[in-house]
């Protein structure tokens, strides 16, 4: 499944996303523990990530220099 930012740009691992409040988060590749499917998330520590599906991507854009 592809994830897209508020401008319709495809989000990929390694990109930096910025939300409406100016917070910047790095996107990382993850694996769903239940299904084993690859996914994307925001890294919160070495072992875990917050999956992008938990966030409203209409509030996030790819940082300009990351495109």
C-alpha positions as a Markdown table, in Angstrom:
| # | Residue | x | y | z |
|---|---|---|---|---|
| 1 | Unk | 0.0 | 0.0 | 0.0 |
| 2 | Unk | 1.3 | 3.4 | -0.9 |
| 3 | Unk | 1.1 | 6.4 | 1.5 |
| 4 | Unk | 0.7 | 9.9 | 0.2 |
| 5 | Unk | 1.2 | 13.3 | 1.8 |
| 6 | Unk | -1.4 | 16.2 | 1.8 |
| 7 | Unk | -0.1 | 17.2 | -1.7 |
| 8 | Unk | -0.5 | 13.7 | -3.2 |
| 9 | Unk | 3.2 | 12.9 | -3.2 |
| 10 | Unk | 4.2 | 9.3 | -2.5 |
| 11 | Unk | 5.9 | 8.9 | 0.9 |
| 12 | Unk | 9.0 | 6.7 | 1.1 |
| 13 | Unk | 11.3 | 5.5 | 3.8 |
| 14 | Unk | 14.0 | 8.1 | 4.7 |
| 15 | Unk | 11.9 | 11.1 | 3.9 |
| 16 | Unk | 11.2 | 13.8 | 6.4 |
| 17 | Unk | 7.6 | 14.8 | 6.9 |
| 18 | Unk | 6.4 | 18.1 | 8.5 |
| 19 | Unk | 3.0 | 18.5 | 10.1 |
| 20 | Unk | 0.8 | 21.6 | 10.4 |
| 21 | Unk | 2.4 | 22.4 | 13.7 |
| 22 | Unk | 5.9 | 22.4 | 12.2 |
| 23 | Unk | 7.0 | 19.1 | 13.8 |
| 24 | Unk | 9.4 | 17.0 | 11.7 |
| 25 | Unk | 9.5 | 13.2 | 11.8 |
| 26 | Unk | 11.6 | 10.8 | 9.8 |
| 27 | Unk | 9.8 | 8.0 | 7.9 |
| 28 | Unk | 11.1 | 4.5 | 8.4 |
| 29 | Unk | 10.4 | 1.1 | 6.8 |
| 30 | Unk | 8.5 | -1.2 | 9.3 |
| 31 | Unk | 7.0 | -4.6 | 9.3 |
| 32 | Unk | 3.5 | -5.4 | 10.7 |
| 33 | Unk | 4.1 | -7.9 | 13.5 |
| 34 | Unk | 0.8 | -9.6 | 13.0 |
| 35 | Unk | 0.8 | -10.0 | 9.2 |
| 36 | Unk | 4.5 | -9.6 | 8.3 |
| 37 | Unk | 3.6 | -7.0 | 5.7 |
| 38 | Unk | 6.0 | -4.1 | 5.0 |
| 39 | Unk | 4.7 | -0.7 | 6.0 |
| 40 | Unk | 5.9 | 2.8 | 6.8 |
| 41 | Unk | 6.0 | 4.6 | 10.1 |
| 42 | Unk | 7.5 | 7.3 | 12.2 |
| 43 | Unk | 10.5 | 6.1 | 14.1 |
| 44 | Unk | 10.1 | 6.5 | 17.9 |
| 45 | Unk | 13.1 | 4.4 | 19.0 |
| 46 | Unk | 15.4 | 1.6 | 17.7 |
| 47 | Unk | 12.8 | -1.1 | 17.9 |
| 48 | Unk | 9.4 | 0.6 | 17.3 |
| 49 | Unk | 7.6 | 2.9 | 15.0 |
| 50 | Unk | 4.3 | 4.6 | 14.9 |
| 51 | Unk | 2.5 | 3.4 | 11.7 |
| 52 | Unk | 1.5 | 6.1 | 9.3 |
| 53 | Unk | -2.0 | 4.8 | 9.1 |
| 54 | Unk | -2.5 | 6.1 | 12.7 |
| 55 | Unk | -2.0 | 9.7 | 11.4 |
| 56 | Unk | -4.1 | 12.0 | 9.2 |
| 57 | Unk | -1.8 | 12.4 | 6.3 |
| 58 | Unk | -3.8 | 15.5 | 5.2 |
| 59 | Unk | -1.9 | 17.2 | 8.0 |
| 60 | Unk | 1.6 | 16.2 | 6.8 |
| 61 | Unk | 3.8 | 17.2 | 3.9 |
| 62 | Unk | 7.1 | 16.0 | 2.7 |
| 63 | Unk | 9.9 | 18.5 | 3.6 |
| 64 | Unk | 10.8 | 20.4 | 0.4 |
| 65 | Unk | 14.4 | 19.5 | 0.3 |
| 66 | Unk | 13.5 | 15.8 | 0.7 |
| 67 | Unk | 11.6 | 15.6 | -2.6 |
